[in-house]
Amino acid sequence: MGRKLHIGGWTRVEGWEVLDALPGPHVDHVGKADDLTRFPDATFAGVYASHVLEHLDYMGELQKALAEWKRVLQPGGRIYVGVPDMDVLARLYLEKEFLSFEQRFHVMRIMFGGHTNQFDYHVVGLNEEFLRRYLTEAGYVNIKRVEKFGLFDDASALEFGGMPISLNLIAEKPGRGLGAILSSMIS
């Protein structure tokens, strides 16, 4: 399948290179999610980012990241993107009759980040409508929602009170057109 990049990964998993803003024993590449200039075009067959996009400003950083991820993807390559689902979190936050103060405070931390380091702040809230729009505008195709990716034990499978709170989408970089395939077969 080729090289695969896990942006913001917490652990080392065979077959995946990890890029993170902070160094660690599991990190192969230290850098920002919206700057993949160290990698040539079409380097990766897959890019995975669970609970990363909400840390990027919607006034440019988020769009730049999606463009960079597409650039480093091979034609037909897939991105796996998980974010806190703002629709679900907003509903949970408003459940004052059913959730305690502490539970609602925990939901608020999921919405705005844990503030454990300089990168653990959320600067955008995304739901399916918004994330699909960003992906479409970045040129991704075949966007589909999945309950879980099943690739890593991470926030993409996060639940609160038995309710999944992660919005998980898979999208593709458009593949080579039929003309390009036929042309490469003839040459």
C-alpha positions in Angstrom: 0.0 0.0 0.0 3.0 2.4 0.4 3.9 4.9 3.0 1.2 6.2 5.4 1.3 9.3 7.6 -0.4 9.5 11.0 -0.7 13.2 12.0 -0.9 13.7 15.7 -0.4 10.0 16.6 0.0 9.0 20.2 1.8 5.6 19.6 3.9 3.9 17.0 2.0 1.5 14.8 3.8 -0.6 12.2 3.3 0.8 8.7 2.5 4.3 9.8 4.9 7.3 10.2 3.9 9.7 12.9 4.1 13.5 12.6 3.4 15.5 15.7 4.1 19.1 16.9 5.8 17.7 20.0 8.8 15.3 19.9 8.4 11.9 21.5 9.7 8.3 21.2 6.8 7.4 18.9 7.3 10.5 16.6 9.1 10.1 13.3 8.6 13.8 12.1 8.3 16.8 14.3 6.2 19.6 12.7 2.9 21.3 12.2 0.0 19.6 10.6 -0.4 22.3 8.0 3.3 22.2 6.8 4.3 19.0 5.1 6.9 20.7 2.8 9.4 18.1 3.9 7.5 15.5 1.8 7.3 15.5 -2.0 4.0 15.4 -3.8 2.2 12.0 -3.8 4.4 10.5 -1.0 1.6 8.8 0.9 -1.1 6.3 0.2 -2.9 7.3 3.3 -3.1 10.2 5.8 -4.7 9.8 9.2 -5.6 12.7 11.5 -7.8 12.1 14.5 -8.8 15.2 16.5 -6.3 17.4 14.8 -8.3 19.8 12.6 -10.1 21.5 15.4 -6.7 22.8 16.6 -6.3 24.8 13.3 -7.8 28.2 12.7 -10.7 28.2 10.2 -9.3 31.4 8.7 -6.6 29.7 6.7 -4.7 27.0 8.7 -7.4 24.4 8.3 -7.7 24.9 4.6 -3.9 24.9 4.2 -3.7 21.6 6.1 -6.3 19.9 3.9 -4.5 21.2 0.8 -1.1 19.9 2.1 -2.6 16.5 3.0 -4.0 16.3 -0.5 -0.8 17.3 -2.1 1.2 14.5 -0.3 -1.4 11.9 -1.1 -1.0 9.7 -4.1 -3.9 9.9 -6.6 -6.7 7.8 -5.2 -5.1 8.0 -1.7 -7.4 8.4 1.3 -7.5 10.7 4.3 -9.1 9.5 7.5 -10.3 12.6 9.5 -11.9 12.5 12.9 -13.0 15.6 14.8 -15.2 16.3 17.9 -18.7 16.4 16.5 -19.9 19.8 17.6 -23.6 18.9 17.0 -23.4 16.0 19.4 -21.3 18.0 22.0 -23.7 20.9 21.9 -26.7 18.6 22.6 -24.8 17.0 25.4 -23.8 20.3 26.9 -27.4 21.5 27.1 -28.6 18.4 29.0 -28.7 20.2 32.4 -31.4 17.8 33.7 -29.4 14.7 32.9 -25.8 15.6 33.3 -24.0 16.9 36.4 -21.9 20.0 36.5 -18.8 17.9 36.3 -20.1 15.9 33.3 -21.0 19.1 31.4 -17.6 20.6 32.3 -16.0 17.5 30.8 -18.1 18.0 27.6 -16.9 21.7 27.5 -13.3 20.5 27.7 -13.9 18.2 24.7 -15.3 21.2 22.9 -12.5 23.6 23.6 -9.5 21.3 24.3 -7.8 20.1 27.4 -5.3 23.0 27.6 -2.6 20.5 28.6 0.1 22.2 26.4 0.4 25.1 23.9 -1.2 23.0 21.1 -4.2 21.6 23.1 -6.6 24.3 22.3 -9.5 24.0 19.9 -10.1 27.0 17.7 -12.9 25.7 15.4 -16.0 23.6 16.0 -16.9 21.2 13.2 -19.9 19.2 12.4 -20.5 17.0 9.3 -21.9 19.9 7.2 -18.9 22.1 7.9 -16.2 19.4 7.5 -17.7 18.1 4.3 -17.7 21.6 2.9 -14.0 22.1 3.8 -13.1 18.7 2.3 -15.1 19.4 -0.9 -13.6 22.9 -1.3 -10.1 21.3 -0.9 -10.9 19.0 -3.8 -11.5 15.7 -2.0 -14.1 13.2 -3.4 -16.0 10.1 -2.3 -16.5 11.5 1.2 -18.2 9.1 3.5 -19.0 9.0 7.2 -18.0 6.0 9.3 -18.7 5.2 12.9 -15.1 4.2 13.6 -11.9 3.8 11.6 -10.6 0.8 13.5 -7.0 1.7 12.7 -5.8 3.1 16.0 -7.0 3.3 19.6 -7.5 7.0 19.7 -10.0 9.8 20.1 -11.8 8.7 16.9 -13.6 6.1 19.0 -14.2 8.4 21.9 -17.6 8.1 23.6 -19.3 10.1 26.4 -21.9 8.3 28.3 -22.0 5.6 25.7 -22.6 8.1 22.9 -19.9 8.5 20.1 -18.7 12.1 20.1 -16.3 11.8 17.1 -17.3 12.7 13.6 -15.2 10.4 11.3 -15.0 10.9 7.6 -12.9 9.2 4.9 -12.2 11.1 1.7 -10.1 10.5 -1.4 -7.7 12.5 -3.5 -9.1 12.2 -7.0 -7.4 9.4 -8.9 -5.8 9.5 -12.3 -8.3 9.9 -15.0 -8.9 7.3 -17.7 -6.9 9.3 -20.2 -3.8 9.4 -18.0 -4.0 5.7 -17.4 -4.4 4.9 -21.1 -1.6 7.3 -21.9 0.8 5.6 -19.4 -0.1 2.2 -20.8 0.7 3.2 -24.4 4.0 5.0 -23.6 
